[in-house]
Amino acid sequence: MTSSRMADPGRPAIDLLIHLVTPPSDGGVDGVDWDRFGDVLGFEAPSDYREIVARYGVGWFSGEFFVFAPGGEEGQNIYDENQTMMDIIGDPQWQESADETGEQWLNPDGATTLIDLSDPREMFAPWGGGSDGAYGFWHKVGDDPDRWPVAYTDLAGSWLYDRGGLASFLVSALTGRFPEDKIHPVVWESPEFIRFPN
């Protein structure tokens, strides 16, 4: 089912997301020190991520997807969660599993991309996850963070990938562009953003 609020696909993905999911009226996280973000995590924040943090803050997109924010509360702070998630994706068992089964990332257009977890600590960085235990990572391909694809995976049977970045992934997931058997959440007719409780 595709949302009735979907807009012209020629628009930038962050504009599509804002059109699709109304941001909170009081805005998101103010005053983020993005220089500190780079110093702590070792890379510049993609511009759509900055916009999502500024517009939405920390919470659930349609009760399923969440995005960490700099300085968020426990379990929501990208600085605190970074090492935990890097330890998870850096576990050699995931590389062995992907190699053995020939798993591939699945793009919303149906194309597939070979999974490469050979150097996960260098090639991936966490942005959030999902209510069913899935993990969200930027795939740091190239020097421009605005061109990094994102991966969303339970590190077992679900391996989703969007070359358009984080906002593009959220739009694709919330409007049912991924096959239903590859992603957990039910697509909402009118996707919502719900803040995490303080």
C-alpha positions in Angstrom: 0.0 0.0 0.0 1.4 3.4 -0.9 0.7 6.5 1.1 -1.7 9.0 -0.4 0.7 11.7 0.7 3.5 10.7 -1.6 4.9 13.6 -3.7 6.7 14.1 -6.9 9.6 11.6 -6.9 11.8 14.2 -8.7 12.0 16.2 -5.4 15.0 15.7 -3.1 14.4 12.8 -0.7 14.4 15.0 2.5 11.6 17.1 1.0 9.7 13.9 0.2 10.1 12.8 3.8 8.9 16.1 5.2 5.9 16.0 2.9 5.2 12.4 3.8 5.7 12.6 7.6 4.8 15.8 9.3 7.6 16.9 11.6 6.7 17.9 15.2 5.5 21.5 15.5 8.1 22.3 18.0 11.0 21.0 15.9 13.8 18.6 16.6 17.2 18.9 18.2 18.6 22.4 18.3 22.2 23.6 18.6 24.0 20.4 17.6 27.7 20.9 17.5 28.4 19.3 14.1 32.1 19.9 14.4 32.1 17.7 17.5 30.1 15.1 15.6 32.9 14.9 13.1 35.6 14.8 15.8 33.9 12.0 17.8 32.7 9.8 15.0 35.4 10.6 12.4 33.2 11.6 9.6 31.0 14.6 8.5 27.3 14.1 9.1 25.3 13.7 5.8 23.1 16.7 5.2 19.8 14.8 5.1 20.7 13.3 8.6 21.3 16.9 9.9 17.9 17.9 8.5 16.2 14.9 10.1 17.7 15.6 13.5 16.8 19.3 13.2 13.2 18.7 12.0 12.2 15.6 13.9 14.5 14.9 16.8 14.5 11.5 18.3 11.5 9.2 17.9 9.8 6.6 15.8 8.8 6.9 12.1 5.5 4.9 11.9 6.4 3.0 15.1 9.2 1.2 13.4 12.3 3.2 12.4 14.4 5.4 14.7 17.3 7.7 14.1 19.9 8.4 16.7 20.7 12.1 17.5 23.8 13.7 19.0 23.2 14.2 22.7 20.0 12.1 22.8 18.9 10.3 25.9 20.2 6.8 26.8 19.7 4.4 23.9 19.1 7.4 21.5 22.5 9.1 21.6 24.5 8.4 18.5 27.8 8.9 20.4 26.9 6.4 23.0 25.4 3.8 20.6 28.2 4.0 18.0 30.6 1.6 19.7 27.9 -0.9 20.5 26.7 -1.1 17.0 30.2 -1.2 15.5 30.9 -4.2 17.8 27.8 -5.9 16.5 28.5 -5.4 12.7 32.2 -6.1 13.3 31.5 -9.6 14.6 33.1 -12.0 12.1 30.1 -14.3 12.2 28.1 -11.9 10.1 30.8 -11.9 7.4 30.9 -15.7 7.5 27.2 -16.0 7.3 27.0 -13.5 4.3 29.7 -15.4 2.5 28.2 -18.8 3.0 24.7 -17.9 2.0 25.5 -15.4 -0.8 23.3 -12.8 0.8 22.8 -9.5 -1.1 21.6 -6.1 -0.2 18.1 -5.5 -1.7 17.5 -2.1 -3.2 14.0 -0.6 -3.4 14.0 -0.8 -7.2 14.6 -4.6 -6.9 18.3 -4.5 -7.8 20.7 -6.3 -5.6 24.2 -5.4 -4.3 26.7 -7.9 -3.0 27.1 -7.7 0.7 30.7 -6.9 1.7 31.4 -7.0 5.4 35.1 -7.6 5.0 36.1 -4.3 6.7 32.9 -3.3 8.6 34.6 -1.0 11.1 35.9 1.2 8.2 33.0 0.9 5.8 30.0 1.3 8.1 28.7 3.8 10.6 25.4 3.5 12.6 22.5 5.9 12.2 19.7 4.1 14.0 17.6 1.0 13.7 14.1 -0.6 14.0 11.7 -1.8 16.6 12.2 -5.5 15.5 15.9 -5.4 16.3 17.2 -4.3 12.9 20.2 -2.0 12.6 20.7 1.0 10.4 24.2 1.9 9.0 25.6 4.3 6.5 27.8 2.5 3.9 30.8 4.8 3.7 31.5 4.5 0.0 33.6 7.4 -1.3 34.5 10.7 0.4 31.2 12.5 0.2 28.8 11.6 3.0 25.8 13.0 1.0 26.4 10.2 -1.5 26.6 7.3 1.0 24.0 4.6 0.7 22.3 3.2 3.8 21.9 -0.3 4.9 19.1 -1.6 7.2 19.5 -5.2 8.4 18.7 -7.7 11.1 22.1 -9.3 10.1 20.2 -12.5 9.3 17.5 -12.7 6.6 16.7 -9.0 6.0 19.3 -6.9 4.1 17.9 -3.7 2.7 19.9 -1.0 0.9 19.2 2.4 -0.5 21.7 4.2 -2.6 19.8 7.5 -2.1 20.8 7.9 1.6 18.9 8.0 4.8 15.9 10.2 3.9 15.5 8.1 0.7 15.5 4.9 2.7 12.9 6.2 5.1 10.6 7.3 2.2 11.1 4.0 0.4 10.4 1.9 3.5 7.4 4.0 4.6 5.7 3.9 1.2 6.1 0.2 0.6 8.8 0.2 -2.1 10.7 -2.8 -0.5 9.1 -6.2 -0.9 6.7 -7.0 2.0 8.5 -10.3 2.8 11.8 -8.4 3.3 10.8 -5.8 5.8 8.9 -6.1 9.0 6.7 -3.0 9.4 3.2 -2.6 8.0 3.1 0.5 5.7 0.8 3.1 7.1 -1.6 5.0 4.9 -0.5 8.2 6.7 2.9 7.7 8.2 3.6 9.5 11.5 6.5 10.6 13.6 6.2 9.8 17.4 8.7 11.2 19.8 10.4 8.9 22.2 9.2 9.5 25.8 11.6 11.7 27.8 
